[in-house]
Amino acid sequence: MANSSLPVLHVTIGEAPPDRLDKALARDVPEEASLSRSRLVKMIGQGLVALEGAPVTNPKARVEEGQVYALTLEAAVDVDTLAEDIPLNVVWEDADLIVVDKPAGMVVHPAPGSWTGTLVNALLHHFGGNLSGVGGEKRPGIVHRIDKETSGLLVVAKSDRAHHGLAAQFEAHSVNRRYLAVVNGAPDAADPRLRGIKGASFEPGNILRIATNLARHRTDRQKQAVYFDGVGRHAVTRSRTLETFGTPPVAALVECWLETGRTHQIRVHMAYAGHGLIGDPTYGGKRKVSEKALGASAVAAVEGFGRQALHAATLGFAHPVTGEMLEFSSELPEDMKNLLTALGHVI
């Protein structure tokens, strides 16, 4: 039930409204109110949306042009997640968003088995309660994630308006996300094996494009797998080889960039193409490396690398409030630098 002491927003239904209340409000609510459709559905269910003084609790209720709905805006509430004093590498921060450089080994969001020590726990402490709120709660707005053992750049929303704007850019695939990875072998347009893999093709500049569907593995629910014929969600990864190691090449430094952002996408696609990431225990990155091709020290470095060799190196997007184009870069972490040095790369 609405509290009369809370602010109320009046929304007038415009011409040719959608056929249900939640959609109509999502269309006609002022942009500056930063109320997503999911937030509106929650408000409707809580009795915070009224027509002529009577709460409307059905999000599918029919609406008519000219109706005026009163939306009671509750203050953002604190969440139960524990704030923890964990050091953060903050690359950028303002009132609406924060960009952090996440170390390998840190989970992004609390989940069963990882309720503490996550990026969200660290952000809650960093903000110290200074959050305008996302979805009615005082919490960081996670719009994308990188795996626990992947290092690199993440943007997190601090307000509803930033959360909506960033989410829209990720949905439109307009965010520039580039990763550096060290893989087994070296993707090459001259490789006839690659040209015979379904969904794999080469674009000008020796750019490997992999387009498949991705969904949970049928027998191992912790893994993702490649599918076609309508199963799973469409996923496109592009990569180009920056440097090769060994003769013939047994490892390579590659740059990967995402057209879509699915769980484990780069790791699954590169393994599918026969070039799994070095150190990846889930998708077969523990391939035996030729000592003759690389030398004993390089082989030891490859076989001893303890995580998937993947780093989110570049992140670019339009600021969701000001419209300013922002782009950030992150240096390779020491473990990947050491791996490349052992392979013969001069940093």
VOLOPA-462055 format. One record per residue: residue number from 1; x, z, y of N, C-alpha, C in turn; residue in three letters. Coordinates in steps of 0.1 Angstrom, whole numbers. Atoms other than C-alpha are relative to their C-alpha. Layout:
<pts>
{NUM,{X,Z,Y},{X,Z,Y},{X,Z,Y},'ala'}
...
</pts>
This chain:
<pts>
{1,{9,0,-12},{0,0,0},{9,0,12},'met'}
{2,{-8,1,-12},{13,-9,35},{0,13,7},'ala'}
{3,{-2,-12,-8},{27,18,57},{-2,-5,15},'asn'}
{4,{4,4,-14},{12,16,93},{12,1,10},'ser'}
{5,{-11,-3,-9},{45,28,108},{11,-11,-1},'ser'}
{6,{-10,11,2},{64,-3,95},{-3,-12,8},'leu'}
{7,{3,12,-8},{68,-35,115},{-9,-10,-9},'pro'}
{8,{9,10,6},{42,-63,107},{3,-13,6},'val'}
{9,{-2,14,-4},{48,-100,108},{-13,-8,-3},'leu'}
{10,{12,8,2},{18,-123,113},{3,-14,-2},'his'}
{11,{-3,14,4},{19,-157,97},{-12,-8,-1},'val'}
{12,{12,9,0},{-6,-184,104},{3,-12,-9},'thr'}
{13,{-1,11,10},{-12,-210,77},{-2,-13,7},'ile'}
{14,{0,13,-7},{-5,-245,90},{-9,-10,-7},'gly'}
{15,{8,11,6},{-20,-279,82},{4,-3,-14},'glu'}
{16,{-2,4,14},{-24,-291,46},{9,10,-8},'ala'}
{17,{-9,-10,7},{-11,-259,30},{1,-3,-15},'pro'}
{18,{-1,0,14},{2,-257,-5},{-12,7,-6},'pro'}
{19,{12,-5,6},{-24,-246,-31},{0,14,-4},'asp'}
{20,{-1,-15,3},{-12,-210,-35},{7,7,11},'arg'}
{21,{-4,-9,-12},{-4,-181,-12},{15,1,1},'leu'}
{22,{-15,-2,-1},{33,-176,-21},{7,-13,5},'asp'}
{23,{-6,13,-5},{41,-213,-15},{-3,-2,14},'lys'}
{24,{4,2,-14},{21,-214,17},{8,9,10},'ala'}
{25,{-8,-9,-8},{38,-183,31},{15,-4,1},'leu'}
{26,{-14,5,0},{72,-196,21},{3,-11,9},'ala'}
{27,{-1,12,-9},{66,-228,40},{-2,4,15},'arg'}
{28,{4,-2,-13},{50,-212,71},{7,12,7},'asp'}
{29,{-6,-12,-6},{69,-179,76},{12,-5,9},'val'}
{30,{-11,4,-9},{93,-181,106},{14,0,-7},'pro'}
{31,{-14,1,6},{129,-191,95},{8,13,3},'glu'}
{32,{-8,-11,-4},{144,-162,114},{-4,13,-8},'glu'}
{33,{4,-12,8},{124,-137,92},{8,1,-13},'ala'}
{34,{-8,0,12},{146,-148,62},{-7,6,-12},'ser'}
{35,{8,-5,12},{119,-142,36},{-1,-11,-10},'leu'}
{36,{0,10,11},{125,-161,4},{-14,0,-7},'ser'}
{37,{13,0,8},{96,-171,-19},{0,11,-10},'arg'}
{38,{-1,-11,10},{108,-146,-45},{-3,13,7},'ser'}
{39,{2,-12,-7},{108,-119,-19},{-15,1,4},'arg'}
{40,{14,0,-3},{73,-129,-8},{-9,3,-11},'leu'}
{41,{8,-3,12},{60,-128,-43},{0,15,-3},'val'}
{42,{-1,-15,2},{73,-92,-46},{-8,7,10},'lys'}
{43,{8,-7,-10},{57,-82,-13},{-15,-1,-3},'met'}
{44,{14,2,3},{24,-97,-24},{-4,10,-11},'ile'}
{45,{3,-9,11},{25,-77,-56},{0,15,4},'gly'}
{46,{0,-14,-5},{33,-45,-36},{-11,3,10},'gln'}
{47,{11,-3,-9},{2,-49,-15},{5,-1,15},'gly'}
{48,{-5,0,-13},{23,-57,16},{-4,-13,8},'leu'}
{49,{5,12,-6},{5,-90,24},{-16,2,1},'val'}
{50,{14,-2,-2},{-30,-87,39},{-7,-11,8},'ala'}
{51,{8,10,-7},{-58,-110,51},{-12,7,5},'leu'}
{52,{11,-7,-7},{-83,-96,76},{0,15,-4},'glu'}
{53,{0,-14,3},{-71,-61,67},{0,4,-14},'gly'}
{54,{0,-3,15},{-74,-64,29},{12,-6,-7},'ala'}
{55,{-12,5,8},{-43,-67,7},{-4,-11,-9},'pro'}
{56,{2,11,10},{-40,-99,-13},{12,2,-9},'val'}
{57,{-10,-3,10},{-21,-92,-45},{2,-11,-10},'thr'}
{58,{-1,11,10},{-24,-125,-63},{8,-11,7},'asn'}
{59,{-8,10,-7},{5,-149,-53},{-6,-14,-2},'pro'}
{60,{7,13,2},{-17,-178,-67},{-13,-1,8},'lys'}
{61,{13,1,-8},{-46,-170,-43},{0,-13,8},'ala'}
{62,{1,12,-8},{-59,-201,-26},{0,4,15},'arg'}
{63,{-1,-2,-15},{-53,-204,12},{-7,-11,7},'val'}
{64,{7,10,-8},{-69,-222,40},{8,-1,14},'glu'}
{65,{-6,2,-13},{-55,-237,72},{-6,9,11},'glu'}
{66,{5,-9,-11},{-57,-213,102},{-1,15,-4},'gly'}
{67,{0,-14,4},{-57,-181,81},{12,7,5},'gln'}
{68,{-11,-8,-5},{-35,-153,95},{2,11,-9},'val'}
{69,{-4,-11,10},{-17,-131,70},{9,10,7},'tyr'}
{70,{-8,-10,-6},{-2,-98,80},{10,5,-11},'ala'}
{71,{-10,-4,10},{31,-91,62},{7,13,5},'leu'}
{72,{-7,-12,-3},{44,-55,63},{14,0,-5},'thr'}
{73,{-14,1,3},{82,-55,64},{6,14,-2},'leu'}
{74,{-6,-13,3},{97,-26,46},{15,0,2},'glu'}
{75,{-15,-1,-2},{132,-14,54},{7,-2,-13},'ala'}
{76,{-8,2,12},{159,-23,29},{3,14,-6},'ala'}
{77,{-2,-12,7},{163,4,3},{14,0,-7},'val'}
{78,{-13,-2,6},{195,18,-12},{-2,-4,-15},'asp'}
{79,{1,3,15},{203,6,-48},{8,11,-7},'val'}
{80,{-6,-11,9},{215,28,-77},{14,-3,-3},'asp'}
{81,{-14,4,4},{248,9,-82},{10,9,8},'thr'}
{82,{-9,-9,-6},{277,32,-76},{10,-7,9},'leu'}
{83,{-11,5,-9},{300,25,-46},{13,6,-4},'ala'}
{84,{-13,-5,5},{336,27,-57},{11,-5,9},'glu'}
{85,{-11,3,-9},{368,28,-36},{10,-8,-8},'asp'}
{86,{-9,9,7},{385,-3,-51},{5,-9,10},'ile'}
{87,{-6,9,-10},{409,-23,-30},{-5,-14,-1},'pro'}
{88,{5,14,-1},{396,-57,-19},{10,-9,9},'leu'}
{89,{-7,9,-8},{415,-87,-6},{-11,-8,8},'asn'}
{90,{11,6,-8},{391,-97,22},{6,-12,8},'val'}
{91,{-5,12,-7},{397,-133,35},{-7,-2,13},'val'}
{92,{8,2,-12},{369,-134,60},{-12,9,0},'trp'}
{93,{12,-9,0},{340,-111,71},{-6,-1,14},'glu'}
{94,{8,-2,-12},{313,-111,97},{-13,8,-3},'asp'}
{95,{12,-8,3},{278,-96,100},{-8,-5,-11},'ala'}
{96,{9,6,10},{263,-120,75},{7,-3,-13},'asp'}
{97,{-6,4,12},{289,-128,49},{14,6,-1},'leu'}
{98,{-14,-4,3},{322,-118,33},{6,-10,-10},'ile'}
{99,{-7,8,10},{348,-140,15},{11,9,-5},'val'}
{100,{-10,-8,6},{370,-122,-10},{8,-8,-10},'val'}
{101,{-9,6,10},{399,-132,-32},{1,10,-12},'asp'}
{102,{2,-9,12},{390,-117,-66},{12,-1,-9},'lys'}
{103,{-10,1,10},{418,-107,-89},{-5,-2,-14},'pro'}
{104,{4,1,14},{417,-116,-126},{-2,14,-6},'ala'}
{105,{3,-12,6},{402,-89,-147},{-11,8,6},'gly'}
{106,{11,-7,-7},{375,-79,-123},{-13,-7,-3},'met'}
{107,{14,6,2},{338,-85,-133},{-7,-1,14},'val'}
{108,{6,1,-13},{317,-97,-104},{-12,9,2},'val'}
{109,{12,-7,-1},{284,-80,-111},{-2,10,-11},'his'}
{110,{2,-10,11},{275,-48,-130},{-9,-6,-11},'pro'}
{111,{8,4,12},{261,-55,-165},{4,9,-12},'ala'}
{112,{-3,-9,12},{260,-38,-199},{14,-2,-4},'pro'}
{113,{-14,1,4},{295,-29,-208},{9,0,12},'gly'}
{114,{-8,0,-12},{307,-32,-172},{-8,5,12},'ser'}
{115,{8,-5,-11},{287,-9,-150},{8,4,12},'trp'}
{116,{-9,-4,-11},{317,2,-129},{12,-9,1},'thr'}
{117,{-12,8,-1},{348,-14,-116},{-2,-14,4},'gly'}
{118,{4,14,-3},{330,-45,-105},{2,-3,15},'thr'}
{119,{0,4,-14},{332,-65,-73},{-11,6,8},'leu'}
{120,{11,-6,-8},{298,-53,-63},{2,15,2},'val'}
{121,{-3,-14,-2},{308,-17,-68},{10,2,12},'asn'}
{122,{-10,0,-11},{338,-24,-45},{-6,-3,13},'ala'}
{123,{6,5,-13},{318,-42,-19},{-10,11,6},'leu'}
{124,{9,-10,-5},{292,-14,-17},{8,11,8},'leu'}
{125,{-8,-10,-7},{320,10,-8},{6,-6,13},'his'}
{126,{-6,7,-12},{336,-15,16},{-10,0,11},'his'}
{127,{10,2,-11},{304,-20,35},{-5,14,5},'phe'}
{128,{4,-13,-5},{297,18,37},{-14,1,4},'gly'}
{129,{14,-1,-4},{260,13,39},{-4,-10,11},'gly'}
{130,{3,9,-11},{263,-13,67},{-4,-13,-5},'asn'}
{131,{6,12,6},{241,-39,50},{-14,-1,6},'leu'}
{132,{14,2,-5},{210,-55,65},{-9,-1,-12},'ser'}
{133,{8,1,12},{198,-60,30},{-3,-14,-5},'gly'}
{134,{3,13,7},{191,-88,5},{-11,2,-10},'val'}
{135,{11,-2,9},{158,-91,-12},{-7,13,1},'gly'}
{136,{6,-13,-2},{146,-58,3},{9,11,-5},'gly'}
{137,{-9,-10,4},{176,-39,-11},{13,-1,7},'glu'}
{138,{-13,0,-6},{208,-28,4},{11,-3,-10},'lys'}
{139,{-9,4,10},{230,-48,-19},{7,-13,5},'arg'}
{140,{-6,13,-3},{255,-77,-16},{-8,-11,-7},'pro'}
{141,{7,11,6},{239,-111,-22},{10,-9,-8},'gly'}
{142,{-9,9,8},{258,-128,-51},{-6,-13,-2},'ile'}
{143,{6,13,1},{252,-165,-48},{7,-9,-10},'val'}
{144,{-8,7,10},{279,-176,-72},{10,10,-6},'his'}
{145,{-9,-9,7},{302,-160,-97},{12,-8,-6},'arg'}
{146,{-11,5,8},{336,-166,-113},{2,10,-12},'ile'}
{147,{-2,-8,12},{345,-153,-148},{9,12,3},'asp'}
{148,{-8,-12,-1},{361,-119,-152},{15,-3,1},'lys'}
{149,{-14,3,1},{395,-134,-161},{4,-12,8},'glu'}
{150,{-4,10,-9},{394,-161,-135},{2,6,14},'thr'}
{151,{-3,-5,-13},{410,-153,-101},{-5,-9,11},'ser'}
{152,{2,9,-11},{402,-166,-67},{-12,3,9},'gly'}
{153,{8,-2,-11},{377,-171,-39},{-15,1,-3},'leu'}
{154,{15,-2,1},{340,-159,-37},{-5,3,14},'leu'}
{155,{7,-4,-12},{316,-158,-8},{-12,8,-5},'val'}
{156,{11,-9,3},{290,-130,-8},{-8,2,13},'val'}
{157,{8,-2,-12},{260,-126,15},{-2,14,3},'ala'}
{158,{3,-13,-4},{254,-95,35},{-14,2,6},'lys'}
{159,{13,0,-6},{220,-104,49},{-9,-10,-7},'ser'}
{160,{10,9,6},{188,-122,37},{3,-14,6},'asp'}
{161,{-2,13,-5},{194,-151,61},{12,-7,-5},'arg'}
{162,{-12,6,6},{229,-157,48},{-2,-3,-14},'ala'}
{163,{3,2,15},{217,-153,12},{-7,-13,-2},'his'}
{164,{8,12,1},{191,-180,17},{8,-13,3},'his'}
{165,{-8,12,-4},{214,-204,35},{11,-4,-10},'gly'}
{166,{-10,3,10},{242,-201,10},{-6,-5,-13},'leu'}
{167,{7,5,13},{219,-204,-20},{-4,-14,1},'ala'}
{168,{5,14,-2},{205,-236,-5},{12,-9,-1},'ala'}
{169,{-12,8,1},{240,-250,-2},{5,-2,-14},'gln'}
{170,{-4,1,14},{249,-242,-38},{-10,-8,-8},'phe'}
{171,{11,8,7},{216,-257,-50},{2,-14,3},'glu'}
{172,{-2,14,-4},{224,-289,-30},{13,-5,-4},'ala'}
{173,{-13,4,4},{259,-290,-44},{9,-4,11},'his'}
{174,{-7,4,-12},{273,-292,-9},{12,9,2},'ser'}
{175,{-11,-10,-2},{298,-263,-13},{13,-7,-7},'val'}
{176,{-13,5,5},{335,-274,-18},{7,10,-8},'asn'}
{177,{-7,-10,9},{349,-255,-48},{10,-7,-8},'arg'}
{178,{-11,6,7},{383,-265,-61},{8,10,-7},'arg'}
{179,{-7,-9,9},{401,-248,-89},{14,-6,-4},'tyr'}
{180,{-13,4,6},{437,-250,-102},{0,6,-14},'leu'}
{181,{0,-4,14},{441,-248,-140},{13,-6,-6},'ala'}
{182,{-10,5,9},{469,-251,-165},{-6,-3,-13},'val'}
{183,{7,4,12},{457,-270,-195},{10,-5,-11},'val'}
{184,{-7,6,11},{470,-282,-229},{-1,-15,1},'asn'}
{185,{0,15,-2},{481,-318,-228},{-1,-4,14},'gly'}
{186,{1,5,-13},{476,-340,-198},{-11,-11,1},'ala'}
{187,{11,11,-1},{443,-359,-190},{6,-12,7},'pro'}
{188,{-5,13,-5},{452,-396,-184},{-9,-11,-3},'asp'}
{189,{9,12,2},{432,-427,-179},{5,-9,-11},'ala'}
{190,{-6,9,10},{456,-445,-202},{-2,5,-15},'ala'}
{191,{2,-6,13},{446,-422,-231},{-13,-6,-6},'asp'}
{192,{12,6,5},{422,-442,-253},{-9,10,-7},'pro'}
{193,{8,-11,6},{410,-410,-270},{-10,5,10},'arg'}
{194,{9,-6,-10},{395,-397,-238},{-11,-10,4},'leu'}
{195,{10,10,-3},{378,-430,-231},{-11,-1,-11},'arg'}
{196,{10,1,11},{360,-427,-264},{-9,13,-1},'gly'}
{197,{8,-13,0},{345,-392,-256},{-13,-2,8},'ile'}
{198,{13,2,-7},{308,-393,-248},{-1,9,12},'lys'}
{199,{1,-8,-12},{302,-382,-212},{13,0,8},'gly'}
{200,{-13,0,-7},{339,-387,-202},{2,-14,6},'ala'}
{201,{-3,13,-6},{349,-415,-178},{11,3,11},'ser'}
{202,{-10,-1,-10},{376,-422,-152},{-4,-7,13},'phe'}
{203,{3,5,-13},{371,-428,-115},{14,-4,6},'glu'}
{204,{-12,4,-6},{397,-444,-92},{9,12,4},'pro'}
{205,{-9,-10,-2},{428,-423,-87},{3,9,-12},'gly'}
{206,{-2,-7,12},{430,-412,-123},{-8,13,-1},'asn'}
{207,{9,-11,0},{401,-388,-118},{-9,0,-12},'ile'}
{208,{8,-2,12},{385,-376,-150},{-13,6,4},'leu'}
{209,{14,-5,-3},{347,-372,-147},{-6,3,-14},'arg'}
{210,{7,-4,12},{329,-352,-174},{-14,3,3},'ile'}
{211,{14,-3,-3},{291,-353,-173},{-7,2,-14},'ala'}
{212,{7,-4,12},{272,-335,-201},{-11,10,4},'thr'}
{213,{9,-11,-1},{245,-309,-205},{8,12,-5},'asn'}
{214,{-6,-13,5},{256,-272,-210},{-11,10,-3},'leu'}
{215,{9,-10,4},{237,-245,-228},{7,10,-9},'ala'}
{216,{-6,-10,9},{243,-214,-250},{3,-7,-13},'arg'}
{217,{-4,5,13},{262,-222,-282},{-11,5,-10},'his'}
{218,{11,-2,9},{237,-223,-311},{3,13,-9},'arg'}
{219,{-3,-12,9},{255,-196,-332},{8,11,7},'thr'}
{220,{-7,-10,-8},{278,-178,-307},{-6,2,13},'asp'}
{221,{7,-1,-12},{257,-165,-279},{9,4,12},'arg'}
{222,{-10,-3,-11},{288,-155,-259},{6,-12,6},'gln'}
{223,{-6,12,-4},{298,-191,-255},{-10,-10,5},'lys'}
{224,{8,11,-4},{285,-222,-238},{5,-12,-8},'gln'}
{225,{-4,12,8},{285,-256,-255},{-6,-12,6},'ala'}
{226,{4,13,-5},{281,-293,-247},{-11,-5,-8},'val'}
{227,{12,7,6},{248,-310,-254},{-4,-12,7},'tyr'}
{228,{5,12,-6},{231,-342,-247},{-15,-1,-3},'phe'}
{229,{14,2,4},{195,-356,-251},{-9,11,4},'asp'}
{230,{10,-9,-5},{177,-332,-229},{2,15,-2},'gly'}
{231,{-3,-14,3},{192,-299,-242},{9,5,10},'val'}
{232,{-9,-6,-10},{207,-276,-216},{-2,-5,14},'gly'}
{233,{0,3,-14},{214,-281,-179},{11,-10,3},'arg'}
{234,{-10,10,-4},{232,-311,-163},{12,6,6},'his'}
{235,{-12,-5,-5},{268,-304,-155},{10,-11,2},'ala'}
{236,{-10,10,-3},{295,-325,-139},{13,6,6},'val'}
{237,{-13,-5,-4},{332,-316,-136},{9,-12,3},'thr'}
{238,{-10,10,-2},{359,-338,-121},{14,7,1},'arg'}
{239,{-14,-6,0},{397,-332,-125},{10,-11,2},'ser'}
{240,{-12,10,-1},{430,-349,-117},{12,8,-3},'arg'}
{241,{-13,-6,4},{464,-342,-130},{10,0,11},'thr'}
{242,{-9,-1,-11},{488,-329,-104},{15,0,-5},'leu'}
{243,{-14,-1,5},{519,-323,-126},{-1,1,-16},'glu'}
{244,{0,-1,14},{528,-327,-163},{13,7,-4},'thr'}
{245,{-12,-7,5},{553,-307,-184},{2,-4,-15},'phe'}
{246,{-4,4,14},{572,-318,-215},{0,-15,-1},'gly'}
{247,{0,15,3},{579,-353,-229},{-1,-1,-15},'thr'}
{248,{12,3,-8},{554,-363,-240},{-6,12,5},'pro'}
{249,{6,-11,-6},{533,-341,-219},{-8,9,-9},'pro'}
{250,{7,-10,9},{522,-309,-237},{-8,10,9},'val'}
{251,{7,-9,-9},{508,-291,-206},{-1,-7,13},'ala'}
{252,{2,6,-14},{496,-300,-171},{-7,10,9},'ala'}
{253,{7,-7,-11},{486,-285,-138},{-10,-10,5},'leu'}
{254,{11,9,-4},{452,-300,-129},{-8,7,11},'val'}
{255,{9,-5,-10},{429,-296,-100},{-14,-4,-5},'glu'}
{256,{14,2,5},{392,-293,-110},{-10,3,12},'cys'}
{257,{11,-3,-9},{361,-295,-88},{-13,-2,-6},'trp'}
{258,{13,-1,6},{325,-289,-95},{-10,-7,8},'leu'}
{259,{12,5,-6},{295,-310,-87},{-12,9,-3},'glu'}
{260,{9,-10,4},{274,-284,-105},{7,13,-3},'thr'}
{261,{-7,-13,3},{281,-247,-112},{-6,7,-11},'gly'}
{262,{6,-6,12},{273,-237,-147},{10,10,-6},'arg'}
{263,{-9,-11,6},{286,-207,-167},{11,-7,-8},'thr'}
{264,{-12,4,7},{321,-214,-180},{2,-15,1},'his'}
{265,{1,14,0},{317,-250,-169},{14,-7,-1},'gln'}
{266,{-13,7,1},{354,-260,-163},{6,3,-14},'ile'}
{267,{-6,-4,12},{365,-241,-194},{-6,-8,-12},'arg'}
{268,{7,7,10},{339,-258,-216},{3,-15,0},'val'}
{269,{-2,14,-2},{344,-293,-202},{14,-4,-3},'his'}
{270,{-14,4,3},{382,-293,-204},{3,1,-15},'met'}
{271,{-2,-1,14},{381,-280,-239},{-7,-12,-8},'ala'}
{272,{7,12,6},{355,-307,-248},{8,-13,1},'tyr'}
{273,{-8,12,-2},{378,-333,-234},{14,1,-8},'ala'}
{274,{-12,-1,7},{406,-320,-256},{12,6,8},'gly'}
{275,{-10,-6,-9},{425,-302,-228},{-4,14,4},'his'}
{276,{4,-14,-3},{415,-266,-231},{10,7,9},'gly'}
{277,{-9,-8,-9},{429,-241,-206},{9,9,-8},'leu'}
{278,{-10,-9,6},{461,-223,-216},{-5,14,2},'ile'}
{279,{4,-14,0},{453,-187,-225},{-14,3,-2},'gly'}
{280,{14,-3,1},{416,-192,-230},{-4,4,-14},'asp'}
{281,{3,-5,13},{406,-171,-260},{-13,-5,-6},'pro'}
{282,{14,4,4},{370,-184,-261},{-1,-14,-4},'thr'}
{283,{2,14,1},{374,-221,-259},{12,-7,-6},'tyr'}
{284,{-10,6,7},{405,-227,-279},{13,-4,7},'gly'}
{285,{-12,3,-8},{433,-225,-254},{13,6,-6},'gly'}
{286,{-12,-6,7},{457,-208,-279},{7,-10,-9},'lys'}
{287,{-6,10,8},{470,-241,-291},{15,2,-2},'arg'}
{288,{-14,-1,2},{505,-242,-306},{7,-10,9},'lys'}
{289,{-7,9,-9},{530,-256,-282},{14,-3,-6},'val'}
{290,{-13,4,6},{561,-276,-292},{12,6,8},'ser'}
{291,{-12,-5,-6},{593,-258,-286},{10,-11,4},'glu'}
{292,{-9,12,-3},{612,-291,-287},{-4,-7,13},'lys'}
{293,{4,7,-12},{591,-305,-259},{2,9,13},'ala'}
{294,{0,-9,-12},{592,-274,-236},{12,9,1},'leu'}
{295,{-11,-10,0},{620,-251,-247},{-6,14,-3},'gly'}
{296,{5,-12,6},{617,-216,-261},{-6,9,11},'ala'}
{297,{6,-9,-10},{611,-197,-228},{-14,-5,5},'ser'}
{298,{13,5,-4},{583,-220,-218},{-11,3,-11},'ala'}
{299,{9,-3,10},{567,-216,-252},{-4,14,0},'val'}
{300,{3,-15,-1},{569,-178,-249},{-10,3,11},'ala'}
{301,{8,-2,-12},{553,-180,-215},{-14,-5,-3},'ala'}
{302,{13,6,3},{524,-202,-227},{-7,9,-11},'val'}
{303,{6,-7,11},{518,-182,-259},{-3,15,4},'glu'}
{304,{2,-13,-5},{520,-149,-240},{-10,1,12},'gly'}
{305,{9,-1,-11},{496,-158,-212},{-13,6,-4},'phe'}
{306,{11,-9,5},{468,-133,-214},{-14,-3,5},'gly'}
{307,{13,4,-4},{439,-151,-198},{-1,-15,2},'arg'}
{308,{1,14,-3},{425,-185,-191},{7,-3,13},'gln'}
{309,{-8,3,-11},{448,-201,-166},{-8,-8,10},'ala'}
{310,{9,6,-9},{422,-208,-139},{-1,8,12},'leu'}
{311,{0,-6,-13},{422,-200,-102},{-9,-7,10},'his'}
{312,{9,6,-10},{394,-206,-76},{8,-1,13},'ala'}
{313,{-10,1,-10},{418,-220,-50},{-6,-4,14},'ala'}
{314,{6,5,-13},{395,-236,-23},{-15,2,0},'thr'}
{315,{14,-2,-2},{361,-227,-10},{-4,-4,14},'leu'}
{316,{4,5,-13},{344,-246,18},{-15,-1,0},'gly'}
{317,{15,0,-1},{308,-243,31},{-3,1,15},'phe'}
{318,{4,-2,-13},{288,-243,63},{-5,14,2},'ala'}
{319,{5,-13,-2},{282,-209,78},{-15,0,0},'his'}
{320,{14,1,1},{246,-202,69},{-8,4,13},'pro'}
{321,{7,-4,-13},{238,-188,104},{5,-8,11},'val'}
{322,{-5,8,-12},{261,-205,129},{1,-15,-2},'thr'}
{323,{-2,14,3},{265,-238,111},{14,-4,0},'gly'}
{324,{-15,4,-1},{303,-237,116},{5,-3,-14},'glu'}
{325,{-6,3,13},{322,-254,88},{12,9,-3},'met'}
{326,{-11,-10,4},{345,-229,70},{6,-5,-13},'leu'}
{327,{-7,3,13},{371,-236,44},{12,10,-1},'glu'}
{328,{-10,-11,3},{394,-210,28},{8,-5,-12},'phe'}
{329,{-8,4,11},{423,-214,4},{7,13,-5},'ser'}
{330,{-6,-12,6},{440,-189,-19},{12,-4,-8},'ser'}
{331,{-12,3,8},{475,-190,-33},{-2,4,-14},'glu'}
{332,{0,-4,14},{481,-189,-70},{4,14,-2},'leu'}
{333,{-5,-13,3},{484,-154,-84},{13,0,-7},'pro'}
{334,{-14,0,6},{518,-143,-97},{0,-4,-14},'glu'}
{335,{-1,4,14},{509,-147,-133},{0,-15,-2},'asp'}
{336,{1,15,2},{500,-184,-129},{13,-6,6},'met'}
{337,{-13,5,-5},{531,-189,-107},{11,1,-10},'lys'}
{338,{-11,-3,10},{553,-174,-134},{-2,-10,-11},'asn'}
{339,{2,9,11},{537,-196,-160},{4,-14,4},'leu'}
{340,{-5,13,-5},{543,-227,-140},{15,-1,1},'leu'}
{341,{-15,-1,-1},{579,-217,-133},{6,-2,-14},'thr'}
{342,{-6,1,14},{585,-213,-170},{-2,-14,-6},'ala'}
{343,{2,14,4},{570,-247,-176},{9,-10,6},'leu'}
{344,{-9,9,-6},{595,-262,-152},{-4,-4,14},'gly'}
{345,{4,3,-14},{575,-264,-119},{8,9,10},'his'}
{346,{-7,-7,-11},{594,-254,-87},{-11,3,10},'val'}
{347,{11,-5,-10},{569,-233,-66},{5,-2,14},'ile'}
</pts>
